[in-house]
C-alpha cells in the first residue's frame, strides 16, 4: 500500500476496528449500524485475512457510478491508477490501485480507546499529503474526510444548484455525482491542469457548467 508514512496509524485503527467489531453491541454503537447490518461487522472481524482488490474497484456509491471505472479505456484506467487517490477513514488516503479489504468505518465514527478519527489522522496525513510530488491536487473529498488531513494549495470543488430566480444553494443529493463526473473528466483529459482556471476548462469540455470561485476553488453549477 502506498503512503507508507501512514502505516502506524493504519495498523492502530485496524486493530481497534477489529476489536470493537468482535462485540456485536459495541460494534453497532461505534459504527452506527443497525441489527440488520451484522455482515458489516463480519467484514471488519476478518479485516486482516480478507481478500483484497484495488481501491478504485472496492469503493462503491454515487461518485463511483459517475466515475464509471468499468467504462474507462485502458489508458484512462492507467492514468486513474497513477493519479487518483481516495480518502479513507481506515487508511487515511489510498492510491486507486492500492489493494484493500472490505471494511466498514466512516470519518465520523469514534473507536473505543482512541481519539476522534480526525485527531488520529491529522498529524501524519497532513504531513504525508504535503510531501506528495504530484503537481496540482484537486481535492474532491467531503468535509469529514477532508478534515482528516488538509491539502495546502489544492483546488477544491463545491457543487451548487441554481434556481429559476438565479439564487444558489449548496446541494447534497447531486454533490457526489458531479464530483464523480469531474474526477472522470480529469482522468480522461490529456491536459495537465496547473490552477483552478484550468480545472474549470477541463470540466466545461466534459459538459459540466463550472466557474472559478476563488484562487483555489471551483464551483460546479447544476440546474435547480
C-alpha positions in Angstrom: 0.0 0.0 0.0 1.3 3.5 -0.8 1.9 6.4 1.5 4.0 4.3 3.9 4.2 7.2 6.4 0.6 6.3 7.4 1.4 2.7 8.3 1.5 3.0 12.1 -1.9 4.9 12.2 -3.4 2.4 9.8 -2.4 -0.5 12.0 -3.6 1.1 15.2 -7.0 1.9 13.7 -7.3 -1.5 12.1 -6.6 -3.3 15.4 -9.2 -1.1 17.2 -11.8 -1.7 14.5 -11.3 -5.4 14.6 -11.5 -5.4 18.4 -14.7 -3.3 18.6 -16.4 -5.4 15.9 -15.9 -8.6 17.9 -18.7 -7.4 20.2 -22.0 -7.0 18.3 -23.4 -4.3 20.6 -20.3 -2.3 20.9 -19.6 -2.6 17.2 -23.0 -1.4 16.2 -22.8 1.5 18.6 -19.4 2.6 17.5 -20.2 2.3 13.8 -23.8 3.5 13.8 -25.1 0.2 12.5 -28.5 -1.5 12.8 -29.1 -5.1 13.9 -29.7 -6.0 10.3 -26.1 -4.9 9.3 -24.3 -7.8 11.0 -22.5 -8.5 7.8 -20.6 -5.2 8.2 -19.2 -6.4 11.5 -18.2 -9.7 9.9 -16.2 -7.9 7.3 -14.4 -5.9 10.0 -13.6 -9.0 12.1 -12.0 -10.6 9.0 -10.0 -7.5 8.1 -6.5 -8.9 8.5 -7.2 -12.0 6.4 -9.8 -10.9 4.0 -9.1 -10.9 0.2 -8.2 -7.5 -1.3 -9.0 -5.7 -4.5 -7.9 -2.3 -6.0 -9.3 0.6 -4.0 -10.9 2.0 -7.2 -12.9 -1.2 -7.5 -13.6 -1.7 -3.8 -15.5 1.5 -3.1 -19.0 2.0 -4.4 -21.7 4.7 -4.4 -22.9 7.7 -6.4 -19.5 9.2 -7.0 -18.0 5.9 -8.3 -21.0 5.3 -10.5 -20.4 8.7 -12.1 -16.7 8.0 -12.4 -17.7 4.8 -14.3 -14.5 2.8 -13.8 -15.6 -0.1 -16.0 -16.1 2.4 -18.8 -12.5 3.8 -18.7 -10.2 3.0 -21.6 -7.0 1.1 -20.9 -5.1 4.4 -21.0 -7.6 6.2 -18.8 -7.5 3.4 -16.2 -3.7 3.5 -16.1 -4.0 7.3 -15.5 -6.6 6.7 -12.8 -4.4 4.2 -11.0 -1.5 6.7 -11.2 -3.3 9.9 -10.4 -6.4 9.2 -8.3 -6.3 8.9 -4.5 -9.2 8.1 -2.2 -9.8 9.4 1.3 -10.4 6.7 3.8 -11.4 6.7 7.5 -9.3 3.5 8.0 -6.4 4.0 5.7 -6.2 7.9 5.6 -5.6 8.1 1.8 -5.0 5.2 -0.6 -4.0 5.3 -4.3 -6.6 4.0 -6.7 -4.6 0.8 -7.4 -3.8 0.0 -3.7 -5.2 -3.4 -2.7 -7.6 -3.1 0.3 -10.1 -5.4 2.0 -13.8 -4.7 2.5 -14.5 -2.8 5.8 -17.0 -0.5 7.5 -15.7 2.7 9.1 -16.7 6.3 8.3 -15.0 9.6 9.1 -17.5 10.4 11.8 -17.0 7.1 13.7 -15.4 7.0 17.2 -13.5 3.9 18.1 -13.3 3.0 21.8 -10.0 3.9 23.4 -9.0 6.3 20.6 -9.4 10.0 19.9 -11.7 11.1 17.0 -10.5 9.9 13.6 -9.6 13.4 12.7 -7.4 13.7 15.7 -5.8 10.4 15.0 -5.2 11.1 11.3 -4.4 14.8 11.1 -0.7 14.9 12.0 0.5 12.0 9.9 -1.9 12.5 7.0 -1.3 16.2 6.6 2.5 15.7 6.5 2.2 12.8 4.0 0.0 14.8 1.7 2.3 17.8 1.9 5.2 15.6 0.8 3.5 14.4 -2.3 5.2 15.5 -5.5 2.4 15.2 -8.0 1.6 18.7 -9.3 -1.8 20.3 -8.7 -4.1 18.3 -6.3 -7.8 18.6 -6.9 -9.4 17.7 -3.6 -12.9 16.4 -4.0 -13.3 14.9 -0.6 -16.3 15.6 1.6 -15.9 17.8 4.7 -15.5 14.9 7.1 -12.8 13.2 5.1 -11.0 16.5 4.2 -10.8 17.2 8.0 -8.6 14.1 8.4 -5.8 15.8 6.6 -5.8 19.1 4.8 -4.2 19.7 1.4 -2.4 23.1 1.3 -2.7 24.7 -2.1 -5.1 22.1 -3.6 -8.1 23.1 -5.6 -11.4 22.3 -4.0 -14.8 21.9 -5.7 -18.3 22.9 -4.5 -21.5 21.8 -6.1 -24.4 24.2 -6.1 -27.9 24.2 -7.6 -29.1 27.3 -9.4 -32.8 28.0 -9.1 -35.0 29.7 -11.7 -34.7 33.1 -9.8 -30.9 32.9 -10.0 -30.4 32.1 -6.4 -28.0 29.3 -5.5 -27.7 26.7 -2.7 -25.1 24.1 -1.9 -26.5 20.7 -2.8 -26.1 17.3 -1.1 -28.0 15.0 -3.4 -26.1 15.7 -6.6 -22.8 16.6 -4.9 -21.1 13.2 -5.2 -22.5 12.6 -8.7 -21.0 15.8 -10.1 -17.7 15.3 -8.2 -17.5 11.8 -9.8 -18.1 13.4 -13.2 -15.3 15.9 -12.5 -12.9 13.1 -11.4 -13.7 11.3 -14.7 -13.0 14.4 -16.7 -9.6 14.8 -15.0 -8.8 11.2 -15.8 -10.0 11.5 -19.4 -8.2 14.7 -20.3 -4.7 14.9 -21.7 -4.2 18.3 -20.2 -2.2 18.9 -17.1 -4.1 21.5 -15.0 -2.0 23.9 -13.0 -4.6 26.0 -11.4 -8.4 26.4 -10.8 -9.0 28.0 -14.1 -7.5 25.0 -15.9 -9.7 22.7 -13.9 -12.8 24.7 -15.0 -11.8 24.4 -18.6 -11.5 20.6 -18.3 -14.9 20.4 -16.5 -16.5 22.5 -19.2 -15.1 20.3 -22.0 -16.7 17.4 -20.2 -20.1 19.1 -20.4 -20.2 20.5 -16.8 -21.1 24.0 -16.0 -18.2 25.3 -13.9 -16.6 28.6 -12.8 -13.7 29.8 -10.8 -14.9 31.0 -7.4 -11.6 31.7 -5.7 -7.8 31.3 -6.2 -8.1 27.6 -5.3 -11.8 27.0 -5.6 -14.1 26.0 -8.4 -17.9 25.7 -8.4 -19.9 23.2 -10.3 -23.4 24.6 -11.1 -26.4 22.4 -11.6 -30.0 23.4 -12.6 -32.5 23.6 -9.7 
